[in-house]
Amino acid sequence: MLLLHKSLPRLRRVLTPRRPPSKSFNLPCPRPRSLTRAAAMGSVAGDAVRLSYPPARRDDSVVDAYHGVQIPDPYRWLEDPDSEETKAFVEKQADLAESVLAGCGDREGLRREVTRLFDHPRHGAPFRRGNKYFHFHNSGLQAQSVLYVQDDLDGEAEVLLDPNTLSKDGTVSLSTYSISEDGKYFAYGLSESGSDWITIRVMHIADRQPTSDKLSWVKFSSISWTHDGKGFFYGRYPAPGVDLDAGTETNINLNHQIYYHVMGSDQSEDILCWKDPENPKNSLGASVTEDGKYIILVTYDGCDPVNKLYYCEISSLPQGIEGFKETKEMLPFVKLIDNFDAQYQVVANDGDEFTFLTNKNAPKNKLVRVNIKKPEVWTDVISEHERDVLESVDAVNGNQLVVCYMSDVKHTLQIRDLITGNLLHQLPLEIGSVSEISCRREDKEVFIGFTSFLSPGITYRCNLTSTIPEMKVFREISVPGFDRTGFEVKQIFVPSKDGTKIPMFVMSKKDIELDGSHPTLLYGYGGFNISITPSFSVSRLVLCKNMGSIVCIANIRGGGEYGEEWHKAGALAKKQNCFDDFVACAEQLIAAGYTSNKKICIEGGSNGGLLVAACINQRPDLFGCALAHVGVMDMLRFHKFTIGHAWTTDYGCSDKEDEFGWLIKYSPLHNVRRPWEQSFGDNCQYPATMLLTADHDDRVVPLHSLKLLATLQYVLCTSTEDSPQTNPIIGRIDRKSGHGAGRPTKKLIDEAADRYSFMAKMLGTTWTE
């Protein structure tokens, strides 16, 4: 499931994947018949028995006025996660879900097979700091991957940090980290139960001993060391002032600030480097350039790919950064970019000459250069490509660049000259995704992580000292018992409602018969300029292998697959395009003979959870099952909780009348209707639906799913006698989990078994070995 917050400074590829791969929840004709009239599609017990839903109090006195329109909110009380009434609701819904899942016969078979295939060694690309190499490794079923250190790539690897030792259940995870320039210190941020809140600690790399440094209430932050190793920059919010179970609160996040922590000092003595009290919703990031000379400050307004960019020359500070501890003044940043017209990411600098990746007048991005002391003249180094998106650029080997383009949702790699931008070499790469690029400008080699639907992962080692770069396999991940030759992946282009061609990947066993009989999973996201590129998923592979399923990824508008224009075509007033695109992909799968409406399950997480919920409201006749993870369901109030205000750049805000008009038309919570009373026919009902959320999700707080769950069950099931709605509407509410990041392996497997056994039962799928 993908994240809805992008306000982090650009981290090097050794820190995070290029794009979070779609989480295989690290993350989708004849109309259904009423069970009172005919055998139900996807009934739990295969008969006409309806579920008995726990009653939920409706408070009809809660009504909000939006620009003269009265909008009831009868489940407002579910917004309080600490109330006894909310806790009781959650418990009853959890019991109901378990009773349904206990009747899903393939649940244990799925769990066993996903566990078996998950149990294989996995490696991340190595990266160098100081005179040592570091890499992540998971032996197979370890809850969290372990960070190793070694003197050279052929030397013995030793454990630097094993997060599995920090909790019995694996719910403490490594969220962010940074190694000092001299390789002496390792600073790392730990998250508990999947929360976005992290605590930063530091250890000596030589002897693995912790220092006394501990920083709390850090969120949406990188860690960036000054090159003297005296300390690092980080971002945080003001402490809440009350004791709370971090991650369960819904309080709005305001007043992000940048601090500098001096090693060995208490957090209370940290130096406040920048704040912006006049714009409390902005988020900030600070990083030190690779040459150690400049501090780069970026400011984000929401999640759009735009930012301000200021700089501070460290040598210009007479008393250094520590001198500001006494003056209490903020650092004297110079404003290079002081508006939100475009995005600017530092690629490299030679003194005052900076090279930036930007979308300024280039929706598919370009590379530019400017002297920051003489910013009147900007020069294009790599012009915008006519069709392909310039996704990332990394400096390496002195004056060379590793350039990654996305072409029809597939990555290509080039080596170019930093000074001229000229193409030097095209690197060989099969169809798939570049998941990591690990290099620094001083390195003479680059490590490249690659994955695809049928490739669990390859790390390439590319030597740039030879005339022609040498691309060799450094490590390749192997999944025992998986033979890729039995499967195939196609990419098709589907005309949407307005004629726009939507790319969609289709994975299946080879040579399937197009007779409309195949259970099909259709996944989508469509938002925040995030691209869903090919990635390997054990659980989806099991669906194809053992259940004869087809797995489809729809690259709908709103994402970044074709640049900023593609993003904007699925945002704000044009958000309906996302739903139209997704529906068009489902209809194409039926028309082409892959499946039927009774056999389609749609899935999405976060913004994709909104996608799924909106689509079952708009086209309940088109799907047999729906899996909506951690979705944004209340489009009128999302901006009031935690970091939700940052999403108004993609959605709009109900406080503004014109934007309220967009939102009310598709907000999942406000558009639940009985389909049998609409134009779909007397026998139409909603597909079997599972809403998934987690108690420590402080990104998209659980209240979204809880309020929609209560609304669906009331409107469709309990508010009317003899309701045709016999397909179940359930909620899977995980404990000690968040929005998705850092979830331990067992939780990933358990959730996959639950949701896909539910899908199998609802679609009438049979298990085959």
C-alpha positions in Angstrom: 0.0 0.0 0.0 1.3 3.3 -0.9 1.8 6.3 1.2 -0.1 9.6 1.1 2.6 11.7 2.4 5.4 12.8 0.2 6.9 15.7 2.2 10.2 14.0 2.8 13.4 15.5 1.3 14.9 13.4 -1.5 16.7 10.5 0.1 19.4 8.7 -1.7 18.3 5.4 -3.2 20.3 3.5 -0.7 17.9 4.6 2.0 14.5 3.9 0.4 13.1 2.1 -2.7 12.7 4.3 -5.7 9.0 4.0 -5.5 7.2 1.9 -2.9 6.0 -1.1 -4.8 2.3 -1.8 -4.6 1.9 -3.7 -1.4 0.6 -7.2 -1.8 -1.6 -6.3 1.1 6.4 -3.0 0.8 1.5 -1.9 -0.3 -9.9 -6.0 -8.8 -22.6 -8.5 -17.4 -24.9 -10.2 -15.4 -26.0 -8.4 -12.3 -25.8 -10.1 -8.9 -29.0 -11.8 -7.8 -30.7 -11.2 -4.5 -30.4 -14.2 -2.2 -34.2 -13.9 -1.6 -34.7 -14.6 -5.3 -31.8 -16.8 -6.4 -28.5 -18.3 -5.3 -26.3 -15.5 -4.2 -23.0 -14.6 -5.8 -20.3 -14.9 -3.1 -22.5 -15.8 -0.1 -20.5 -16.9 2.9 -22.2 -20.3 3.5 -23.3 -20.8 -0.1 -27.0 -20.2 0.8 -29.4 -17.4 1.5 -28.4 -16.8 5.1 -27.6 -13.1 5.9 -25.0 -12.1 8.4 -26.2 -10.8 11.7 -24.5 -7.4 12.0 -23.8 -5.9 15.4 -25.9 -2.7 15.9 -24.1 0.6 15.9 -25.7 3.7 17.4 -26.7 6.4 15.0 -26.7 9.9 16.3 -28.9 11.8 13.9 -28.4 15.0 15.8 -24.9 15.4 14.2 -25.4 17.5 11.1 -22.9 19.8 9.5 -23.6 22.7 7.2 -21.4 22.9 4.1 -22.0 26.0 2.1 -25.7 25.8 2.8 -26.0 22.0 2.4 -26.9 20.0 5.4 -24.8 16.8 5.7 -25.6 14.3 8.5 -22.7 12.5 10.2 -24.4 9.9 12.5 -21.2 8.0 13.3 -19.2 10.9 14.3 -18.6 9.2 17.7 -16.4 6.6 15.9 -13.8 9.4 15.4 -12.8 9.0 19.1 -10.5 5.9 19.2 -10.3 6.0 23.0 -14.1 5.9 23.8 -15.5 2.7 25.2 -18.2 2.8 22.6 -15.7 2.8 19.7 -13.6 0.0 21.4 -16.8 -2.1 21.7 -17.6 -1.5 18.0 -14.2 -2.5 17.0 -14.3 -5.7 19.1 -17.7 -6.7 17.6 -16.6 -6.1 14.1 -13.4 -8.1 14.7 -15.5 -11.0 15.9 -17.8 -10.8 12.9 -14.9 -10.7 10.5 -13.2 -13.7 12.2 -16.5 -15.7 12.0 -16.7 -15.1 8.2 -13.0 -15.8 7.7 -13.3 -19.1 9.7 -15.6 -20.3 7.0 -13.2 -19.6 4.2 -11.9 -23.0 3.4 -8.7 -21.9 1.6 -7.5 -19.7 4.4 -5.0 -22.2 5.9 -3.9 -23.5 2.5 -3.2 -19.9 1.4 -1.3 -19.3 4.6 0.8 -22.4 4.3 1.7 -21.7 0.6 2.4 -18.0 1.0 4.6 -18.9 4.1 6.5 -21.5 2.1 7.2 -19.2 -0.8 8.0 -16.3 1.5 10.7 -18.4 3.1 13.6 -17.4 0.9 16.7 -15.2 1.5 16.3 -11.6 0.4 19.1 -9.0 0.0 19.1 -5.2 -0.5 21.7 -3.4 -2.6 25.0 -2.7 -0.7 26.1 0.9 -0.1 29.3 2.4 1.2 30.0 4.8 4.0 33.5 5.6 5.2 35.5 2.5 4.5 32.8 0.0 5.1 29.9 -1.5 3.1 26.4 -2.0 4.5 23.4 -4.0 3.3 20.0 -5.4 4.4 19.2 -9.1 4.5 16.3 -11.2 5.6 16.8 -15.0 5.9 13.2 -15.6 4.8 10.6 -15.4 7.6 12.4 -12.9 9.9 9.9 -10.3 11.0 12.2 -7.5 10.0 15.2 -7.3 7.7 18.6 -7.0 9.4 21.3 -4.4 8.6 24.8 -5.9 8.1 28.2 -4.2 7.9 31.4 -5.5 6.3 34.9 -4.2 5.6 34.7 -5.1 1.9 32.2 -6.9 -0.3 34.1 -10.2 0.0 34.5 -9.9 3.7 32.5 -11.4 6.5 29.2 -9.6 7.1 28.4 -8.8 10.7 25.1 -7.6 12.2 25.0 -3.9 12.8 21.3 -3.6 13.8 18.8 -6.5 14.2 15.3 -4.9 14.7 14.0 -8.4 15.6 15.7 -8.2 19.0 13.8 -5.0 19.9 10.3 -6.6 20.3 9.0 -10.1 20.8 6.4 -9.8 18.0 8.5 -7.9 15.4 6.4 -4.7 15.6 9.4 -2.4 16.2 10.8 -1.5 12.8 13.6 0.5 11.3 12.0 3.5 9.7 14.9 5.8 8.7 18.7 5.8 9.2 21.9 7.6 8.3 25.6 6.8 8.7 28.0 9.6 9.5 30.4 10.6 6.7 33.4 9.0 8.5 31.5 5.8 9.2 31.8 6.3 12.9 28.1 6.7 13.9 24.9 5.1 12.9 21.7 7.1 13.6 18.5 5.3 13.2 14.8 5.9 13.7 12.5 3.3 15.2 8.8 3.0 14.7 6.5 1.0 17.0 3.4 -0.8 15.8 3.7 0.9 12.3 3.2 4.4 13.5 4.6 7.4 11.6 6.2 8.6 14.9 9.8 7.5 15.3 12.4 7.7 18.0 16.0 8.4 16.8 18.9 6.7 18.6 22.6 6.5 17.8 25.3 3.8 18.1 29.0 3.5 17.6 29.6 1.4 14.6 32.9 0.0 15.7 31.7 -1.7 18.9 27.9 -1.5 18.4 27.5 0.3 21.6 24.6 2.8 21.9 25.2 6.5 22.8 23.1 8.4 25.2 21.4 10.3 22.3 17.6 9.8 22.1 15.2 12.0 20.1 11.4 11.8 20.4 8.4 13.0 18.4 10.1 12.8 15.1 7.9 12.4 12.0 8.3 12.6 8.3 12.0 13.1 8.6 15.3 12.1 7.2 18.6 12.2 9.2 21.4 14.2 7.6 24.9 14.4 9.2 27.2 17.3 8.9 30.5 16.1 7.6 32.4 16.8 10.8 30.3 14.1 12.5 29.3 16.5 15.3 25.6 16.1 14.7 22.7 15.8 12.3 19.6 17.6 11.1 16.1 16.1 11.6 12.5 17.2 11.5 9.9 17.0 14.3 6.7 18.3 15.6 6.1 19.8 19.0 5.6 17.2 21.8 1.9 16.7 22.4 2.2 17.5 26.1 0.1 14.5 27.2 0.8 10.8 27.5 -0.6 8.8 24.6 -0.1 5.6 22.7 1.7 7.2 19.7 0.0 6.3 16.5 -3.5 5.9 17.9 -4.2 9.6 18.2 -6.0 11.6 15.5 -4.7 15.1 16.4 -3.7 17.3 13.4 0.0 17.5 12.7 1.1 21.2 12.6 4.2 23.3 12.9 6.9 20.9 11.5 10.4 22.2 12.5 14.0 21.5 11.6 16.5 20.9 14.4 20.2 20.2 14.6 21.2 17.6 17.2 24.7 17.8 18.7 26.0 14.4 19.6 26.1 13.8 23.3 23.6 16.5 24.2 20.0 16.2 25.5 17.2 16.8 22.9 16.1 19.8 24.9 19.3 21.5 23.8 18.9 20.8 20.1 19.3 23.9 17.9 16.1 25.1 16.2 17.3 25.8 12.6 14.0 26.6 10.9 10.3 27.0 11.6 7.4 28.6 9.7 4.7 29.5 12.2 2.8 31.6 9.6 2.3 28.4 7.5 1.8 25.7 10.2 0.7 23.0 7.7 3.9 23.1 5.7 6.4 20.4 6.1 10.2 20.8 6.0 13.3 18.8 5.2 17.0 19.5 5.6 20.0 17.8 4.1 23.7 18.3 3.7 25.1 18.3 0.2 27.4 15.5 -0.7 30.5 17.7 -0.6 29.5 18.8 3.0 29.5 22.5 2.2 25.8 23.4 2.1 22.6 22.8 4.0 19.6 22.5 1.8 16.2 23.4 3.2 13.1 22.3 1.3 9.5 23.3 2.2 6.5 21.4 1.0 2.9 22.6 0.8 0.9 19.4 0.8 1.9 16.4 -1.4 2.2 18.1 -4.8 5.6 17.7 -6.6 6.5 21.3 -5.8 8.8 22.8 -3.2 10.6 25.9 -2.0 14.4 25.5 -1.7 16.7 27.6 0.5 20.4 27.1 1.2 23.0 27.9 3.8 26.7 27.8 3.3 28.2 26.2 6.4 31.5 28.0 6.1 29.7 31.3 6.3 28.7 30.7 9.9 31.4 32.3 12.1 30.6 30.2 15.1 29.4 27.2 13.2 26.0 25.7 13.6 26.6 25.3 17.4 26.9 29.1 17.7 23.1 29.3 17.2 22.5 27.5 20.4 23.3 30.7 22.3 21.7 33.3 19.9 18.4 31.3 19.6 18.3 32.6 16.0 17.4 30.5 13.0 20.1 29.7 10.4 20.6 32.4 7.8 19.1 30.5 4.8 19.3 32.2 1.4 16.0 31.8 -0.6 16.8 30.4 -4.0 13.3 29.2 -4.8 10.6 31.0 -2.7 7.4 29.7 -4.3 5.6 26.5 -5.0 5.7 26.6 -8.8 7.8 23.5 -9.4 9.8 20.7 -7.8 13.6 21.0 -7.3 15.8 18.1 -6.2 19.6 18.4 -5.8 21.5 16.0 -7.9 25.0 17.3 -7.5 27.0 20.5 -7.0 30.5 21.8 -7.8 30.9 24.6 -5.3 28.1 27.1 -6.2 27.2 25.3 -9.5 24.1 23.1 -8.7 22.4 20.6 -10.8 18.7 20.0 -10.1 16.1 17.6 -11.3 12.9 19.7 -11.8 9.5 19.8 -13.4 9.7 23.5 -14.0 7.9 24.0 -17.4 8.6 20.2 -17.9 5.8 17.9 -16.7 7.9 14.9 -17.5 11.0 16.4 -15.7 14.3 17.7 -16.9 17.8 18.4 -15.6 19.0 22.0 -15.1 22.0 23.8 -13.8 22.4 27.1 -12.0 25.0 29.1 -10.1 23.1 29.6 -6.8 25.0 32.9 -6.2 23.9 34.1 -9.7 20.5 32.6 -10.1 19.4 34.7 -13.1 20.5 32.1 -15.6 19.3 28.5 -15.6 20.6 26.1 -18.3 19.0 22.8 -19.4 21.4 19.9 -19.1 18.9 17.1 -20.1 15.8 18.5 -21.8 12.3 17.0 -21.1 11.7 13.8 -23.1 8.8 13.9 -25.5 7.1 10.8 -24.0 9.2 9.3 -21.2 9.3 10.5 -17.6 12.8 11.4 -16.2 12.2 9.7 -12.9 15.6 9.9 -11.2 19.2 11.1 -11.7 22.2 10.1 -9.5 25.7 11.4 -9.8 28.5 8.8 -9.8 32.1 8.3 -10.9 33.0 12.0 -10.8 31.1 13.5 -13.7 28.7 10.8 -14.8 25.0 10.3 -14.1 22.9 7.3 -13.7 19.6 8.3 -15.4 16.4 6.4 -14.9 13.5 6.9 -17.3 10.0 5.5 -17.1 8.6 4.5 -20.5 5.1 3.1 -20.5 5.4 2.1 -16.9 8.7 0.3 -17.4 12.2 1.6 -16.4 15.2 2.1 -18.6 18.7 3.1 -17.4 21.3 5.3 -19.0 24.8 6.6 -18.2 25.1 10.3 -19.2 27.7 13.0 -18.8 27.1 15.3 -15.9 28.5 18.4 -17.6 26.9 18.1 -21.0 24.0 15.7 -20.4 25.1 13.7 -23.4 24.2 10.0 -23.6 27.2 7.8 -23.0 25.7 4.3 -22.6 22.3 2.6 -22.5 22.4 -0.1 -19.7 20.8 -3.4 -20.5 17.7 -4.1 -18.4 14.8 -6.5 -19.0 11.2 -5.3 -18.6 10.5 -4.3 -15.0 11.3 -1.8 -12.3 14.5 -0.3 -10.9 13.9 -0.6 -7.1 17.2 0.8 -5.9 20.1 2.8 -7.2 23.0 2.7 -4.7 25.9 5.1 -5.4 27.6 8.3 -4.5 29.5 10.7 -6.8 32.9 9.5 -5.6 32.0 5.8 -6.4 33.3 4.2 -9.5 30.6 1.6 -9.5 26.8 1.6 -8.9 24.5 -1.1 -7.5 21.1 -1.4 -9.1 18.2 -3.2 -7.7 15.7 -4.7 -10.2 12.4 -6.5 -9.9 9.4 -7.4 -12.0 6.2 -9.4 -11.8 8.2 -12.6 -12.4 11.6 -11.7 -10.9 11.9 -11.7 -7.1 14.9 -9.4 -7.3 18.3 -9.0 -8.9 21.1 -6.7 -7.7 23.4 -5.7 -10.5 26.9 -4.4 -10.0 27.9 -1.9 -12.7 31.6 -1.0 -13.1 32.0 2.4 -14.7 35.8 2.5 -15.0 35.9 0.5 -18.2 35.1 1.9 -21.7 31.8 0.2 -21.8 30.1 -0.3 -18.4 30.1 -3.8 -17.1 26.7 -4.9 -15.8 27.1 -8.1 -13.8 24.7 -9.9 -11.5 25.9 -9.3 -7.9 23.1 -11.2 -6.1 19.9 -12.7 -7.4 16.9 -13.7 -5.2 15.6 -17.2 -5.8 12.2 -18.5 -4.6 12.3 -22.3 -4.2 9.6 -24.0 -6.1 8.8 -21.0 -8.3 9.2 -21.6 -12.1 8.6 -18.4 -14.0 8.3 -20.2 -17.3 4.8 -21.3 -16.4 3.5 -17.7 -16.3 3.2 -14.7 -18.6 2.7 -11.0 -18.3 1.1 -8.8 -20.9 0.6 -5.1 -21.1 -2.6 -3.9 -22.7 -4.0 -0.4 -23.2 -7.6 0.2 -22.3 -9.7 3.1 -23.7 -11.3 5.0 -20.8 -14.6 6.8 -20.8 -13.1 9.8 -22.5 -10.9 7.8 -24.9 -7.7 8.1 -22.9 -5.6 4.9 -23.2 -4.9 3.4 -19.7 -2.0 0.9 -19.4 -2.8 -2.3 -17.6 -0.5 -5.3 -16.8 -2.1 -8.7 -16.9 -0.3 -11.7 -15.2 -1.6 -15.2 -15.5 -0.6 -18.8 -16.2 0.5 -19.3 -19.8 -2.0 -20.1 -22.5 -5.2 -19.6 -20.5 -8.5 -19.9 -22.3 -10.3 -16.7 -22.7 -13.7 -18.1 -21.7 -14.7 -15.6 -19.1 -14.3 -18.1 -16.3 -11.2 -16.8 -14.5 -11.2 -15.2 -11.0 -9.5 -11.9 -11.5 -7.8 -9.5 -9.1 -7.7 -5.9 -10.3 -5.5 -3.5 -8.4 -5.2 0.2 -8.7 -4.0 3.4 -6.9 -4.2 6.5 -9.0 -3.0 9.4 -7.0 -0.3 11.7 -5.6 2.0 11.3 -8.7 2.9 7.8 -7.5 3.6 5.2 -10.2 2.7 1.5 -9.7 5.5 -0.2 -11.5 6.0 -4.0 -11.9 7.0 -5.7 -8.6 7.2 -9.3 -7.3 4.5 -10.5 -4.9 4.4 -14.0 -3.4 0.7 -13.8 -2.5 -0.4 -12.7 -5.9 1.8 -15.4 -7.4 -0.1 -18.0 -5.2 -3.4 -16.6 -6.6 -2.2 -17.4 -10.1 -0.5 -20.7 -9.4 -3.0 -22.3 -7.0 -6.3 -20.6 -7.8 -6.1 -20.0 -11.5 -6.5 -16.3 -11.0 -5.5 -13.5 -13.3 -3.8 -10.5 -11.5 -4.1 -7.1 -13.2 -2.5 -3.8 -12.3 -4.3 -0.8 -13.8 -2.1 2.3 -14.1 -4.9 4.8 -14.0 -4.6 8.6 -14.1 -3.6 10.4 -10.9 -0.4 8.5 -10.7 3.0 9.6 -12.1 3.3 7.0 -14.9 3.3 9.7 -17.6 4.4 12.7 -15.6 2.7 15.6 -14.0 0.0 16.0 -16.6 -1.1 12.4 -16.0 -1.2 13.2 -12.3 -3.3 16.3 -12.6 -5.7 14.5 -14.9 -6.7 12.4 -11.9 -6.7 15.0 -9.2 -8.9 17.8 -7.8 -11.9 18.5 -10.1 -10.8 15.6 -12.3 -10.7 12.9 -9.7 -13.6 11.1 -11.3 -11.3 10.2 -14.1 -9.6 7.7 -11.7 -12.8 5.8 -11.1 -13.8 5.9 -14.8 -10.4 4.5 -15.7 -10.7 1.7 -13.2 -14.2 0.8 -14.3 -13.0 0.8 -17.9 -10.3 -1.7 -17.1 -12.7 -4.0 -15.4 -15.1 -3.8 -18.4 -12.3 -4.6 -20.8 -11.3 -7.7 -18.8 -14.9 -8.9 -19.2 -15.1 -8.0 -22.9 -11.8 -9.7 -23.7 -13.0 -12.9 -22.2 -10.7 -13.0 -19.2 -13.4 -13.0 -16.6 -17.0 -12.0 -15.7 -18.4 -9.5 -13.2 -19.1 -12.2 -10.7 -15.4 -13.2 -10.8 -13.7 -9.7 -10.4 -12.2 -8.6 -7.1 -10.9 -5.1 -6.9 -8.2 -4.1 -4.5 -6.4 -0.9 -3.4 -4.8 0.7 -0.4 -4.7 4.2 1.0 -5.7 6.4 -1.9 -6.4 3.1 -3.6 -8.8 2.2 -0.8 -10.7 5.3 -1.7 -10.6 4.2 -5.3 -12.2 0.8 -4.5 -14.9 2.2 -2.2 -15.9 4.9 -4.7 -16.1 2.2 -7.5 -18.4 -0.1 -5.5 -20.6 2.9 -4.8 -20.7 3.9 -8.5 -20.8 0.4 -10.1 -21.9 -2.2 -7.5 -23.0 -4.4 -10.4 -19.5 -4.7 -11.9 -17.6 -6.6 -9.2 -17.9 -9.8 -7.2 -15.6 -8.7 -4.3 -13.8 -5.6 -3.0 -10.8 -5.3 -0.7 -10.2 -1.7 0.4 -7.2 -1.1 2.6 -6.7 1.9 4.9 -8.8 4.1 2.6 -9.6 7.7 2.8 -13.4 7.4 3.0 -14.7 10.6 4.5 -13.7 13.2 1.9 -15.4 16.1 3.8 -13.3 15.7 7.0 -10.1 14.0 6.1 -8.1 17.2 6.4 -8.9 17.5 10.2 -6.8 14.5 11.3 -3.1 13.9 11.6 -1.4 14.7 8.2 -4.6 14.7 6.2 -4.4 18.4 5.5 -1.4 17.6 3.2 -3.7 15.7 0.8 -5.8 18.7 -0.1 -3.4 19.3 -3.0 -4.7 16.2 -4.6 -8.3 16.1 -3.4 -9.3 19.7 -2.5 -11.0 20.7 0.7 -14.6 20.9 1.8 -14.0 24.2 3.4 -14.1 25.7 -0.1 -17.5 25.7 -1.8 -16.3 24.7 -5.3 -14.1 21.9 -3.9 -16.9 20.7 -1.7 -18.9 20.3 -4.9 -16.3 17.9 -6.3 -15.8 15.9 -3.1 -19.5 15.3 -2.1 -20.0 13.6 -5.5 -17.7 10.7 -4.9 -16.9 10.7 -1.1 -17.4 7.0 -0.2 -19.0 7.7 3.1 -21.6 10.0 1.6 -22.6 8.0 -1.5 -23.7 4.6 -0.2 -27.0 3.8 -1.9 -29.2 0.7 -2.1 -28.4 -0.5 -5.7 -31.7 -2.4 -5.9 -33.5 1.0 -5.6 -31.3 2.6 -8.3 -31.0 1.8 -12.0 -29.1 -1.4 -11.5 -32.2 -3.6 -11.1 -34.1 -5.2 -8.3 -31.7 -8.0 -7.7 -28.4 -6.0 -7.6 -26.4 -5.8 -4.4 -23.0 -4.6 -3.3 -20.1 -7.0 -3.9 -18.7 -8.9 -0.9 -16.6 -6.2 0.8 -13.7 -6.2 3.2 -12.5 -2.9 4.7 -9.0 -3.3 6.2 -7.6 -0.9 8.7 -5.2 -0.9 11.7 -5.3 0.6 15.2 -1.9 2.5 14.9 -2.5 3.9 11.4 -1.8 7.6 12.0 -1.6 8.3 8.3 -5.1 7.5 7.2 -6.7 7.1 10.7 -9.0 4.1 11.3 -12.1 6.3 11.7 -12.4 6.5 7.9 -12.9 2.7 7.5 -15.0 2.4 10.7 -17.5 5.1 9.7 -17.9 3.6 6.2 -18.2 0.1 7.7 -21.1 1.2 10.0 -22.7 3.1 7.1 -22.6 0.2 4.6 -23.9 -2.3 7.2 -26.8 0.1 8.1 -27.9 1.3 4.7 -27.5 -2.0 2.9 -28.3 -4.6 5.6 -29.9 -3.6 8.9 -32.1 -0.6 8.0 -34.5 -2.5 5.8 -36.4 -5.8 6.2 -35.8 -8.5 3.6 -32.7 -6.8 2.2 -31.3 -8.3 -1.0 -27.8 -7.5 0.4 -26.5 -11.0 1.4 -22.9 -10.5 0.3 -21.0 -9.8 3.5 -19.7 -6.4 4.5 -16.9 -6.9 7.0 -13.9 -5.1 8.5 -10.5 -6.5 9.3 -9.0 -4.4 12.0 -5.4 -5.2 12.7 -3.7 -4.6 16.1 -0.3 -3.1 16.6 -0.1 -2.2 12.9 -0.1 1.1 11.0 -0.5 2.3 7.4 1.7 -0.5 6.1 5.3 0.4 6.5 7.3 -1.8 8.9 4.7 -4.5 9.2 6.4 -7.8 10.3 6.4 -10.8 7.9 3.9 -12.8 9.9 1.4 -10.0 9.8 1.9 -9.7 6.0 1.3 -13.4 5.6 -1.7 -13.5 7.9 -3.4 -10.6 6.2 -2.7 -12.0 2.7 -4.3 -15.3 3.8 -7.3 -13.6 5.2 -8.1 -11.2 2.4 -7.4 -13.7 -0.5 -9.3 -16.6 1.1 -12.2 -14.1 1.5 -11.8 -13.3 -2.2 -11.6 -17.0 -3.1 -14.8 -17.8 -1.2 -16.7 -14.9 -2.6 -15.7 -15.6 -6.2 -16.3 -19.4 -5.9 -12.6 -20.2 -6.6 -11.2 -23.7 -6.0 -7.7 -24.5 -4.7 -5.4 -26.6 -6.8 -1.9 -27.8 -5.8 
